[in-house]
Structure formats: C-alpha cells, structure tokens
Amino acid sequence: MLIRQTLSSVASLLLSYGLLLVANGLLGTLFGLRTKLEGFPTLVVGLIVSAYFVGMFAGGIWAVYVIARGGHIRAFAAFASLMSVTAIGIVLVIDPWIWTVLRFIGGFCMAGMIMVTESWLNERTVNASRGQVLSFYMITNYLGVTLGQFILPLGDPAHFELFCVASIIYSLALLPVLLTQADAPTPTPRERPSIPELWRVSPLALLGVMAAGAVNAGFHGLGPVFAHDTNLSVTQTAIFMAAGVSGGLLLQWPVGRMSDRMDRRSLLIAVVLASTAISLGVAFTSAIGNFVSMIALTVVYGGLSFAIYSICLAHANDFVPAKKLVRVSSGMLMAYGIGASFGPLLSSTLMSGFGAQMLFVVSAGVHGALGLFALYRMRRRSVPSRM
C-alpha cells in the first residue's frame, strides 16, 4: 500500500521522465550510427560521447542552482526544452566540434532532469521501500530507452527525420509534469555537492556509481559503434541495444525488492561478479559471429549491469537525512559523470587498437574491480536500520 501511494503521487513525473528517455534512447543510438555514417574515427566518437557525460558531470555541480532558483517543475521544463533543441541541432551542422558542444549541453540538461526526478522520488520515499521505488524509477528509465530503440528502424539514420522525431518527443515530455496537480518538493538551498562528503557518506556507493557510469556510458555511447564494427545491420543494432536496455528493465524490480530485504552490499557483489563473466561472454560470442547467443547474453548483461546504479544510490541514501537527499543525488550524478567521462575514452581507445570486443572486456574489468572493493567494505562497516 505504501509503494502504491508513493508511485501514485509521482505518476505524472514518471510519465514525463519516461517520454524523455524514449527520446534519449532513440537519439543516443541514432547519434552513434550517424557518427559512423559520417566517417568519424572511433576515437573521435569516444570523445564526443564523453562530452555528453562531461556535461552530466557539470550538471551534477550546477544544475542544482537552476532547480533551487526556479523549482522542480520549471527546471524540468527548461532542461527538456534545451534537449529538444540539441536533437535538431545535430542535423543542422555536421561538424564534430559542434556535435561535441551539443552533446555537452544535452548531458548537462539530462543531469538536471535526473536530479529533479530522483530528488522528487526520494522526498516521497522512506528507507524501508526506497529500493523498490528506485527500481520502479529505473524500470521507467529502461522501458523508455528500450521503446526508443524500436523507433530507429522506422527511418534512415542518414536522413533528418528521426532526429525530428526525437525533438518532438522531448517536447511532449513537458506536458505531464507541467499539468500535474501533485505538489513538487520545496526548492532546497543552493549547496554544491562535494565528492569528499560523498566519500564520507559511503565510499562503496561513490565508487559504485562511478563504475556504473563508466560501463553504462560505454554501452549507450559506443554500443552502436560496436554493432557497426561487428557488421550488424541497422535493425540488428536496434535489437542489440534494446536487448541490453530491456534486460535492465526486466531485473530492476526483483533486484530492488531484494536490496530492501538484505544487505545491499551482498547483492551488489553478486551482481557485479556475475556481470564480469557475462561481459566476457558477450565479447566472445560477438567475435565468433553468434548473433543469437550474443543477444541472449546482452539481455542478462543489461539486467545486471544497469542495476548497479540504483543499488548504490539506495545504499548511499540509507546513510543521509531527508534534507540532504537532493545534495546526495546531485553528488552521485556528478560521480556518475566522472566515471562516464572516462569510460568511453578508455573503451574507444582500446577498441581502435584491439577491436570492438574491447568494449565488453573493459566492462568486465570495471565490474570485477568493484566486486573486490565491495568485499573489502563489508569488513569495514555495518549498515543502518531501515525502519
């Protein structure tokens, strides 16, 4: 009953956020394919992808000021409007430097919209149900991105129509949250998030979010490049990207329920170690050209890998009072942006030198290292009661 009441109070917000992710999922994959069609080298693509997450890092620092100044609803509308502009701007000027700037702006705005959504959700949630509410939020996230992939085969990435579709959906996402009758949270004081403070709150959550940023940015930004370089068609690329994202969709709720009933760190260890093995499996099956097996493993990969962020965010929020939830949310976005800025650069460099499969080899290494650190942290600290 508590979960139902919480979700009912934020239904309009989640609908708007879901529409944003439909557009973002379409634009992300469409953008990756368009860079290859324009003949950009993989390393240049990695730099442009990283710019999006550098923007997300900047948003983690500065978007909180926009929210504090205008409130959650006005800030959400401003960020969504700018995202709509960037979708059109990409096809107006075909230039890697212009695209880098546009993707930076897009990352900043996306960080702002995530902060609005997560802080609004956390303000409505108690610790005993936080994992389930955040998992529903992530389900909305991955459902939107998955639906965006299925729009991709309806047009030609070499033309402008699909970019217009993405812009239209960004604009439509404004309507539910602007028309909602639900009360938005009271704007918080303008406090800049601090990485040292987040380290004191939870070193594991901080590094876990950074690791999630590194591998998720690699998949979303370079997944289309990986698909192109392994000779997948546009339709197969859409299936591949949808497989990873839909895997995240399928496992978010059960993982969220489990995280509310056990030590979140134990669950995190199981998830990241399994992700390590699955990542290597995706790399191997893609190398031998077994498309069916690769897709099946990619579904599992997405289900495990994309659950890391919500587990770590819920773990961090277990340690902070309600008045600091926006600060922690913005700080975690900043940390996610740090990991996401470096992940595509590392992956694209190794992909250029050693082949497309290095995308998932890097993912395996990051997951394995996080699992070892989580084992260490379990010996150093107990967790608070959630009641």
Phi, psi and omega per residue, in radians:
M1 nan -0.724 3.135
L2 -1.087 -0.743 3.118
I3 -1.080 -0.767 -3.111
R4 -1.093 -0.752 3.135
Q5 -1.128 -0.716 3.138
T6 -1.098 -0.843 -3.111
L7 -1.150 -0.616 3.113
S8 -1.105 -0.623 -3.101
S9 -1.285 -0.277 -3.110
V10 -2.131 0.343 -3.066
A11 -1.069 -0.770 -3.133
S12 -1.108 -0.718 3.111
L13 -1.058 -0.812 -3.117
L14 -1.167 -0.591 3.085
L15 -1.134 -0.798 3.088
S16 -1.068 -0.785 -3.130
Y17 -1.117 -0.680 3.119
G18 -1.093 -0.732 3.093
L19 -1.116 -0.695 3.071
L20 -1.012 -0.704 -3.110
L21 -1.286 -0.495 3.002
V22 -1.037 -0.872 3.136
A23 -1.120 -0.732 -3.097
N24 -1.193 -0.657 3.104
G25 -1.133 -0.748 3.088
L26 -1.107 -0.848 -3.061
L27 -1.141 -0.683 -3.118
G28 -1.067 -0.860 3.135
T29 -1.212 -0.729 3.123
L30 -1.049 -0.740 3.140
F31 -1.111 -0.777 3.129
G32 -1.051 -0.746 3.110
L33 -1.165 -0.702 -3.095
R34 -1.138 -0.621 3.106
T35 -1.073 -0.678 3.115
K36 -1.261 -0.644 3.102
L37 -1.146 -0.518 3.091
E38 -1.435 -0.062 3.079
G39 1.444 0.323 3.128
F40 -1.244 2.380 3.060
P41 -1.091 2.690 -3.100
T42 -1.019 -0.658 -3.138
L43 -1.149 -0.670 3.087
V44 -1.134 -0.708 3.081
V45 -1.042 -0.750 3.120
G46 -1.051 -0.674 3.109
L47 -1.144 -0.729 3.131
I48 -1.172 -0.721 3.092
V49 -1.065 -0.744 3.134
S50 -1.088 -0.576 3.137
A51 -1.043 -0.634 3.097
Y52 -1.043 -0.736 -3.083
F53 -1.460 -0.400 2.923
V54 -1.119 -0.696 3.044
G55 -1.086 -0.671 3.089
M56 -1.125 -0.674 3.069
F57 -1.067 -0.822 3.116
A58 -1.083 -0.659 3.094
G59 -1.107 -0.619 3.090
G60 -1.072 -0.477 3.131
I61 -1.534 -0.814 -2.911
W62 -1.834 -0.385 -3.095
A63 -1.115 -0.444 3.113
V64 -1.059 -0.513 3.111
Y65 -1.212 -0.654 3.098
V66 -1.121 -0.754 3.142
I67 -1.138 -0.747 -3.140
A68 -1.139 -0.592 -3.099
R69 -1.325 -0.770 -3.006
G70 -1.911 -0.162 -3.067
G71 1.546 2.912 -3.020
H72 -1.116 -0.779 -3.034
I73 -1.224 -0.818 3.133
R74 -1.131 -0.689 3.128
A75 -1.118 -0.749 3.107
F76 -1.013 -0.783 -3.124
A77 -1.118 -0.713 -3.140
A78 -1.126 -0.778 -3.124
F79 -1.140 -0.740 -3.126
A80 -1.139 -0.653 3.127
S81 -1.105 -0.757 3.111
L82 -1.141 -0.645 3.088
M83 -1.068 -0.689 3.104
S84 -1.061 -0.694 3.120
V85 -1.126 -0.754 -3.102
T86 -1.128 -0.584 -3.142
A87 -1.091 -0.690 3.117
I88 -1.331 -0.656 -3.088
G89 -1.039 -0.531 -3.108
I90 -1.055 -0.682 -3.094
V91 -1.595 -0.131 3.083
L92 -1.351 -0.624 -3.124
V93 -2.327 2.031 3.141
I94 -1.608 1.584 -3.110
D95 -2.667 2.256 -3.074
P96 -1.087 -0.544 -3.137
W97 -1.277 -0.715 3.075
I98 -1.108 -0.734 3.124
W99 -1.110 -0.627 3.102
T100 -1.071 -0.766 3.129
V101 -1.137 -0.777 -3.129
L102 -1.109 -0.694 3.122
R103 -1.220 -0.575 3.042
F104 -1.066 -0.821 3.113
I105 -1.068 -0.741 3.116
G106 -1.061 -0.716 3.108
G107 -1.135 -0.715 3.101
F108 -1.048 -0.822 -3.119
C109 -1.155 -0.685 3.128
M110 -1.110 -0.686 3.078
A111 -1.049 -0.740 3.123
G112 -1.089 -0.734 -3.135
M113 -1.214 -0.611 3.065
I114 -1.148 -0.717 3.123
M115 -1.094 -0.758 3.100
V116 -1.025 -0.843 -3.067
T117 -1.162 -0.855 -3.060
E118 -1.188 -0.717 3.141
S119 -1.187 -0.627 3.090
W120 -1.123 -0.781 3.117
L121 -1.122 -0.805 -3.102
N122 -1.135 -0.564 3.111
E123 -1.165 -0.433 -3.122
R124 -1.678 0.034 -2.944
T125 -2.124 2.567 3.025
V126 -1.833 2.833 -3.048
N127 -1.049 -0.602 -3.061
A128 -1.124 -0.403 -3.135
S129 -2.139 0.190 -3.032
R130 -1.080 -0.735 -3.124
G131 -1.077 -0.695 -3.136
Q132 -1.213 -0.716 3.133
V133 -1.155 -0.774 3.124
L134 -1.161 -0.552 3.100
S135 -1.203 -0.634 3.079
F136 -1.152 -0.660 3.049
Y137 -1.053 -0.751 3.128
M138 -1.233 -0.562 3.038
I139 -1.047 -0.799 3.085
T140 -1.014 -0.735 3.128
N141 -1.002 -0.963 -3.021
Y142 -1.352 -0.485 3.033
L143 -1.119 -0.757 3.110
G144 -1.070 -0.828 -3.133
V145 -1.115 -0.689 3.116
T146 -1.081 -0.807 3.129
L147 -1.076 -0.603 3.106
G148 -1.076 -0.587 -3.135
Q149 -1.145 -0.590 -3.083
F150 -1.348 -0.182 3.014
I151 -1.384 -0.467 -3.036
L152 -0.963 -0.808 -3.110
P153 -1.211 -0.113 -3.101
L154 -1.386 -0.138 3.141
G155 -2.520 -3.102 -3.134
D156 -1.828 2.081 3.134
P157 -1.023 -0.357 3.137
A158 -1.346 -0.225 -3.136
H159 -1.836 -3.068 -3.009
F160 -1.724 -0.230 -2.954
E161 -1.065 -0.747 -3.101
L162 -1.146 -0.557 3.077
F163 -1.169 -0.633 3.070
C164 -1.154 -0.690 3.103
V165 -1.049 -0.776 3.113
A166 -1.047 -0.752 3.136
S167 -1.096 -0.709 3.126
I168 -1.108 -0.749 -3.121
I169 -1.161 -0.683 3.043
Y170 -0.969 -0.768 -3.118
S171 -1.171 -0.708 3.120
L172 -1.112 -0.504 -3.122
A173 -1.104 -0.324 3.122
L174 -1.190 -0.550 -2.920
L175 -1.080 -0.925 -3.069
P176 -1.016 -0.765 -3.068
V177 -1.300 -0.534 3.094
L178 -1.256 -0.498 -3.099
L179 -1.697 0.015 -3.086
T180 -1.155 2.579 3.045
Q181 -1.750 -0.021 3.120
A182 -1.283 2.597 3.115
D183 -1.380 2.238 3.052
A184 -1.389 2.741 3.086
P185 -1.058 2.674 3.057
T186 -1.203 2.292 3.120
P187 -0.945 2.417 -3.094
T188 -1.570 2.838 3.059
P189 -1.053 2.709 -3.080
R190 -1.381 1.529 3.138
E191 -1.973 2.223 3.110
R192 -1.385 2.301 3.128
P193 -1.183 2.711 -3.065
S194 -2.264 2.187 3.093
I195 -1.085 -0.780 3.071
P196 -1.002 -0.657 3.102
E197 -1.126 -0.729 3.105
L198 -1.124 -0.613 3.083
W199 -1.103 -0.686 3.108
R200 -1.209 -0.600 3.104
V201 -1.148 -0.912 3.133
S202 -2.874 1.809 3.081
P203 -1.027 -0.664 -3.113
L204 -1.169 -0.768 3.127
A205 -1.095 -0.714 -3.133
L206 -1.082 -0.909 -3.125
L207 -1.215 -0.552 3.104
G208 -1.130 -0.725 3.110
V209 -1.173 -0.681 3.072
M210 -1.074 -0.754 3.123
A211 -1.122 -0.724 3.091
A212 -1.054 -0.714 3.101
G213 -1.069 -0.748 -3.109
A214 -1.086 -0.821 -3.058
V215 -1.401 -0.646 -3.140
N216 -1.194 -0.706 3.101
A217 -1.126 -0.671 3.101
G218 -1.074 -0.768 -3.118
F219 -1.184 -0.883 -3.074
H220 -1.179 -0.708 -3.070
G221 -1.459 -0.679 -3.059
L222 -1.873 -0.090 3.075
G223 -0.978 -0.796 3.081
P224 -1.098 -0.588 3.077
V225 -1.178 -0.757 3.062
F226 -0.987 -0.796 -3.132
A227 -1.128 -0.752 3.116
H228 -1.069 -0.780 -3.077
D229 -1.310 -0.251 3.033
T230 -1.777 0.303 2.989
N231 1.162 0.587 3.025
L232 -1.463 2.557 3.069
S233 -1.316 3.044 3.109
V234 -1.060 -0.753 3.125
T235 -1.138 -0.748 3.105
Q236 -1.135 -0.621 3.080
T237 -1.099 -0.761 3.101
A238 -1.079 -0.711 3.115
I239 -1.127 -0.760 3.139
F240 -1.068 -0.860 -3.132
M241 -1.146 -0.719 3.121
A242 -1.136 -0.585 3.135
A243 -1.077 -0.814 3.140
G244 -1.121 -0.792 -3.090
V245 -1.226 -0.683 3.141
S246 -1.191 -0.512 3.029
G247 -1.063 -0.749 3.056
G248 -1.065 -0.664 3.100
L249 -1.081 -0.789 -3.025
L250 -1.189 -0.588 -3.028
L251 -1.733 -0.110 -3.080
Q252 -1.054 -0.824 -3.077
W253 -1.165 -0.886 3.106
P254 -1.069 -0.652 3.104
V255 -1.148 -0.702 3.109
G256 -1.093 -0.741 3.110
R257 -1.123 -0.736 3.118
M258 -1.099 -0.681 -3.091
S259 -1.196 -0.416 3.084
D260 -1.413 -0.241 -3.051
R261 -1.934 -0.012 -3.110
M262 -2.595 3.028 3.048
D263 -1.085 2.081 -3.081
R264 -1.043 -0.485 -3.117
R265 -1.202 -0.665 3.095
S266 -1.098 -0.737 3.107
L267 -1.125 -0.727 3.133
L268 -1.048 -0.743 3.135
I269 -1.057 -0.801 3.131
A270 -1.079 -0.725 -3.104
V271 -1.151 -0.829 -3.040
V272 -1.277 -0.594 3.115
L273 -1.219 -0.663 3.047
A274 -1.136 -0.678 3.118
S275 -1.086 -0.595 3.111
T276 -1.034 -0.849 -3.129
A277 -1.159 -0.735 -3.113
I278 -1.158 -0.662 3.106
S279 -1.008 -0.788 3.121
L280 -1.139 -0.595 3.096
G281 -1.125 -0.716 3.102
V282 -1.110 -0.760 3.123
A283 -1.042 -0.763 -3.097
F284 -1.175 -0.825 -3.088
T285 -1.180 -0.545 3.081
S286 -1.234 -0.592 -3.133
A287 -1.180 -0.591 -3.123
I288 -1.625 -0.004 3.052
G289 1.353 0.449 3.115
N290 -1.624 1.573 -3.004
F291 -1.130 -0.748 -3.091
V292 -1.093 -0.825 3.132
S293 -1.132 -0.672 3.122
M294 -1.076 -0.755 -3.140
I295 -1.136 -0.748 3.139
A296 -1.063 -0.770 3.131
L297 -1.204 -0.582 3.129
T298 -1.152 -0.607 3.057
V299 -1.052 -0.814 3.125
V300 -1.152 -0.714 3.111
Y301 -0.984 -0.855 3.139
G302 -1.098 -0.710 -3.132
G303 -1.055 -0.643 -3.115
L304 -1.505 -0.901 -3.022
S305 -1.124 -0.718 -3.078
F306 -1.356 -0.122 3.071
A307 -1.459 -0.234 -3.038
I308 -1.089 -0.744 -3.083
Y309 -1.061 -0.831 -3.083
S310 -1.180 -0.639 3.093
I311 -1.082 -0.823 -3.090
C312 -1.190 -0.683 3.116
L313 -1.136 -0.758 3.101
A314 -1.104 -0.684 3.119
H315 -1.089 -0.752 3.128
A316 -1.145 -0.738 -3.097
N317 -1.193 -0.308 3.050
D318 -1.123 -0.350 -3.015
F319 -1.821 -0.009 -3.027
V320 -2.153 2.613 3.070
P321 -1.294 2.878 -3.066
A322 -1.028 -0.617 -3.066
K323 -1.190 -0.248 -3.141
K324 -1.854 0.160 -3.054
L325 -1.147 -0.716 3.117
V326 -1.133 -0.729 3.131
R327 -1.065 -0.774 3.134
V328 -1.191 -0.724 3.123
S329 -1.051 -0.782 3.130
S330 -1.179 -0.638 3.101
G331 -1.146 -0.684 3.114
M332 -1.189 -0.603 3.039
L333 -1.116 -0.690 3.095
M334 -1.084 -0.763 3.110
A335 -1.129 -0.726 3.085
Y336 -1.034 -0.729 3.132
G337 -1.113 -0.628 3.099
I338 -1.084 -0.886 3.126
G339 -1.096 -0.715 -3.091
A340 -1.241 -0.401 3.103
S341 -1.279 -0.664 -3.086
F342 -1.526 -0.516 -3.083
G343 -1.006 -0.941 3.130
P344 -1.105 -0.578 3.107
L345 -1.124 -0.800 3.117
L346 -1.121 -0.817 -3.100
S347 -1.132 -0.770 -3.112
S348 -1.159 -0.617 3.089
T349 -1.105 -0.813 -3.137
L350 -1.237 -0.601 3.080
M351 -1.120 -0.671 3.122
S352 -1.130 -0.632 -3.079
G353 -1.564 -0.556 -2.981
F354 -2.203 -0.014 3.075
G355 1.965 2.857 -3.046
A356 -1.061 -0.525 -3.065
Q357 -1.106 -0.314 -3.132
M358 -1.109 -0.340 3.066
L359 -0.969 -0.772 -3.090
F360 -1.535 -0.364 3.024
V361 -1.186 -0.734 3.069
V362 -1.064 -0.744 3.122
S363 -1.040 -0.745 3.123
A364 -1.071 -0.735 3.141
G365 -1.134 -0.728 -3.141
V366 -1.151 -0.776 3.136
H367 -1.102 -0.762 -3.132
G368 -1.079 -0.750 3.136
A369 -1.123 -0.695 3.110
L370 -1.124 -0.682 3.111
G371 -1.061 -0.728 3.126
L372 -1.141 -0.698 3.127
F373 -1.179 -0.639 3.107
A374 -1.120 -0.691 3.074
L375 -1.056 -0.712 3.110
Y376 -1.126 -0.775 -3.076
R377 -1.172 -0.508 3.120
M378 -1.128 -0.409 3.126
R379 -1.522 -0.109 -3.019
R380 -1.919 -0.248 -2.976
R381 -2.744 2.511 2.999
S382 -1.645 2.964 -3.128
V383 -1.912 2.661 -3.120
P384 -1.340 2.825 3.035
S385 -1.187 2.564 -3.114
R386 -1.801 0.109 -3.095
M387 -1.533 nan nan
